[in-house]
């Protein structure tokens, strides 16, 4: 089993933030985003990591950033250590394969979600009201139904706890209306291209979450893109509407935790080796499928 990187320590760099998965440092005019192997469930970072998870997230993001360059620019400057500034190369053992050197952007205070299938919180809302983020959908849909047309369903961006789904009109009260329209159009274009690419590889992208930022008023893609942590990936060959689908993500971890007598608060429980191994294999499998 590969070594697990749970946290980073780069002594002579300015440390900015530790997220649930990523550690962010500042280097000159750039940010250094390091994807660790931490895994969170129910908003709790667990004490056990998933080997290679950070490498998988980084390499999948890089793949998709490159696929979308003609739609919108992104924050990526370099992701291979040999292309990093010389002072960073001494940290190769930590940075290799899991790090993006990126442009500094001002993140927008919304997350851009596109749904092509009815799942998760969208399915819960639809069962109650026939809507998703106040968008009226046809009657008679079932869990995991493919939507006739993908829908844009933004959310707030919470530092702690859950993001909150909002309507497009509510989004326009948070960001300037013309920018909101641009975000919607670009998000749908990215999803549609990714969906078509993935389907040829036997993968359904049920939904995905994107983040954008501004550099001197220029809109760019930031953070991660179309990874197992920001998207639902399903195997096309196993897809069956009317029930939940197996995802290429940490669902194995969530399912295991639901069997425990745990109140979903800190500290989270340790994961047994067989759950760690199965989850790691799932992440590595989707990396191979997507990038091959």
SULHUMO-V455030 format. One record per pair of residues at least 6 apart in sequence whose ideal C-beta (glycine too) atoms are under 8 Angstrom apart, sorted by the first residue. I is the first residue (numbers start at 1). J is the second residue. D is the distance in whole Angstrom. If there is no record, write none. Layout:
I|J|D  I|J|D
//
This chain:
1|51|5  1|276|8  1|277|7  1|280|8  2|51|4  2|52|5  2|280|8  3|51|7  4|37|5  4|49|4  4|50|8  4|51|5  5|36|5  5|37|5  5|49|7  5|54|6  5|94|7  5|98|7  6|36|6  6|37|6  6|38|6  6|49|5  7|18|7  7|23|7  7|36|6  7|38|8  8|23|5  8|25|8  8|34|5  8|36|7  8|94|6  9|94|8  10|25|6  10|32|8  10|91|6  10|94|7  12|87|8  13|25|4  13|26|7  13|27|6  13|32|7  14|25|6  14|26|4  14|27|8  15|23|7  15|24|8  15|25|6  16|24|5  16|25|6  16|26|6  16|31|7  17|23|7  17|24|5  18|24|8  20|38|6  20|40|4  20|45|5  21|35|6  21|36|6  21|38|5  21|39|8  21|40|7  21|53|8  21|54|7  21|57|7  21|229|7  22|33|6  22|34|6  22|35|5  22|36|7  23|33|8  23|34|5  23|36|6  24|31|6  24|32|7  24|33|5  24|34|8  25|31|7  25|32|4  25|34|7  26|32|7  27|85|7  27|87|8  27|88|7  27|101|7  28|85|7  29|103|8  29|104|6  30|77|6  30|101|5  30|102|6  30|103|7  30|104|7  31|101|8  31|102|5  31|103|8  31|104|6  32|88|7  32|95|8  32|99|6  32|100|8  32|101|6  32|102|8  33|99|7  33|100|5  33|102|6  34|54|7  34|94|7  34|95|7  34|98|6  34|99|5  35|53|8  35|54|3  35|55|7  35|57|5  35|58|5  35|98|5  35|99|7  35|224|8  36|49|7  36|53|8  36|54|5  36|98|7  37|49|4  37|50|5  37|51|6  37|52|7  37|53|5  37|54|5  38|45|5  38|46|8  38|49|6  38|53|8  39|45|7  39|46|5  39|48|7  39|49|6  39|50|5  39|53|6  39|250|6  39|253|6  39|271|8  39|279|7  40|46|7  41|250|6  41|253|5  41|254|5  41|257|6  41|268|7  42|254|7  42|257|7  42|264|4  43|160|8  43|161|6  43|162|7  43|264|8  44|264|6  44|265|7  44|266|6  44|267|8  44|268|4  45|268|7  46|253|7  46|268|4  46|269|7  46|270|8  46|271|6  47|267|7  47|268|6  47|269|8  47|270|6  48|270|5  48|271|4  48|276|6  49|276|8  50|250|7  50|253|8  50|276|6  50|279|5  50|280|5  50|283|7  51|276|7  51|280|5  52|280|6  52|283|7  52|284|6  53|279|8  53|280|7  53|283|5  54|98|4  55|97|4  55|98|5  56|227|8  56|228|7  56|283|4  56|284|6  56|286|7  56|287|5  57|98|8  57|224|6  57|227|5  57|228|7  57|229|6  58|79|7  58|97|7  58|98|5  58|99|7  58|100|6  59|97|7  59|287|6  59|291|6  60|224|8  60|225|8  60|226|7  60|227|5  60|228|7  60|286|7  60|287|6  60|290|6  60|291|7  61|100|7  61|224|5  61|225|5  61|226|7  61|227|6  62|76|7  62|79|5  62|100|7  63|290|6  63|291|5  64|194|7  64|225|4  64|226|4  65|74|4  65|76|5  65|221|7  65|225|6  67|193|7  67|194|7  67|197|7  68|74|7  68|190|5  68|193|7  68|194|8  68|221|7  68|225|7  71|186|6  71|189|5  71|190|6  71|193|7  72|186|5  72|190|7  72|219|7  72|220|7  72|221|6  73|218|7  73|220|5  73|221|7  74|220|6  74|221|4  74|222|7  74|225|7  75|100|8  75|102|4  75|103|5  75|105|5  75|213|7  75|215|8  75|220|6  75|221|7  75|222|5  76|100|6  76|101|8  76|102|6  77|100|8  77|101|5  77|102|6  77|103|6  78|84|6  78|100|8  78|101|5  79|99|7  79|100|5  79|101|7  81|88|7  81|89|6  81|92|5  81|95|5  81|96|6  81|99|7  82|89|8  83|101|8  84|95|7  84|99|8  84|101|6  85|101|8  88|95|7  88|101|8  102|222|7  103|215|6  103|220|7  104|215|7  105|213|3  105|214|6  105|215|5  105|220|6  105|222|5  106|213|6  106|214|5  106|215|7  107|157|8  107|211|6  107|212|8  107|213|5  107|222|6  107|223|8  108|175|6  108|179|8  108|183|7  108|211|7  108|212|5  108|213|6  108|214|7  109|156|7  109|157|6  109|174|6  109|175|7  110|154|5  110|155|7  110|156|7  110|157|6  110|166|8  110|171|6  110|174|6  110|175|6  110|183|8  111|154|7  111|155|5  111|156|7  111|157|5  111|163|6  111|209|5  111|210|7  111|211|6  112|152|7  112|154|6  112|183|5  112|184|8  112|187|4  112|209|7  112|210|5  112|211|7  112|212|7  113|152|7  113|153|5  113|154|6  113|155|6  113|165|8  113|187|8  113|207|6  113|208|7  113|209|5  113|210|8  114|150|5  114|151|7  114|152|6  114|153|7  114|187|5  114|188|6  114|190|8  114|191|4  114|207|6  114|208|6  114|210|8  115|122|5  115|132|7  115|147|7  115|150|7  115|151|5  115|153|6  115|206|7  115|207|4  116|146|7  116|147|6  116|150|4  116|191|7  116|195|6  116|205|7  116|206|6  116|207|6  117|144|6  117|145|7  117|146|5  117|147|6  117|204|7  117|206|4  117|207|7  117|232|8  117|234|8  118|126|6  118|132|7  118|137|8  118|141|5  118|142|8  118|143|6  118|144|6  118|145|5  118|147|7  119|143|7  119|144|6  119|206|5  119|207|6  119|232|6  119|244|7  119|245|7  120|207|7  120|232|7  121|165|6  122|132|4  122|133|8  122|153|7  122|207|7  123|143|5  123|144|8  125|131|6  125|132|5  125|133|7  125|165|8  126|132|6  126|137|6  126|141|6  130|136|6  130|137|6  130|139|7  131|137|6  132|151|6  132|153|6  133|151|8  133|153|4  133|154|7  133|165|5  133|166|7  133|167|6  133|168|8  134|167|4  135|151|5  135|153|7  135|167|8  137|147|7  137|151|8  138|148|7  141|147|8  142|241|5  142|242|5  143|241|7  143|242|6  143|243|6  143|244|6  144|206|7  144|234|8  144|239|7  144|240|7  144|241|5  144|242|7  144|243|7  144|244|7  144|245|5  145|241|5  146|241|7  150|188|6  150|191|6  150|192|7  150|195|8  152|168|7  152|184|5  152|187|6  152|188|6  153|165|6  154|165|8  154|166|6  154|168|7  154|170|8  154|171|4  154|183|8  155|163|4  155|164|6  155|165|5  155|166|6  155|209|8  156|163|5  156|164|5  156|166|6  156|174|8  157|163|6  157|211|8  158|164|7  166|174|8  168|180|7  168|184|7  171|180|5  171|183|8  172|180|5  175|183|7  179|219|7  182|219|7  183|212|6  183|219|8  186|212|8  186|219|8  187|210|6  190|210|7  190|221|8  190|225|8  190|226|8  191|205|7  191|208|6  194|205|6  194|208|7  194|226|5  195|204|8  195|205|5  198|204|7  198|205|5  198|233|7  198|290|7  199|236|7  201|289|5  201|290|7  201|292|7  202|235|7  202|236|5  202|237|6  202|289|7  203|233|5  203|234|7  203|235|7  203|236|6  203|248|8  203|286|8  203|289|6  203|290|7  204|233|7  204|234|4  204|235|8  204|236|5  204|239|6  204|245|8  205|226|7  205|231|6  205|232|7  205|233|6  206|231|8  206|232|4  206|233|8  206|234|6  206|245|7  206|247|8  207|231|7  207|232|5  208|226|6  208|230|6  208|231|4  208|232|8  209|230|5  209|231|7  210|221|7  210|223|8  210|225|6  210|230|7  211|221|7  211|222|5  211|223|4  211|224|8  212|219|6  212|220|7  212|221|6  212|222|6  213|219|8  213|220|6  213|222|4  214|220|7  224|230|5  228|247|8  228|248|5  228|249|4  228|250|7  228|282|8  228|283|6  228|286|6  229|249|7  229|250|8  232|245|8  232|247|5  232|249|7  233|247|6  233|248|4  233|249|7  233|286|6  233|290|8  234|245|4  234|246|7  234|247|6  234|248|8  235|246|7  235|248|8  238|245|7  238|246|7  239|245|6  248|282|6  248|283|7  248|285|7  248|286|4  248|289|8  249|282|7  249|283|8  249|286|8  250|279|6  252|275|6  252|278|5  252|279|5  252|282|6  253|271|6  253|275|6  253|279|6  256|271|7  256|272|8  256|275|5  257|264|8  257|268|8  257|269|7  260|269|6  262|268|7  262|269|6  271|279|8
//
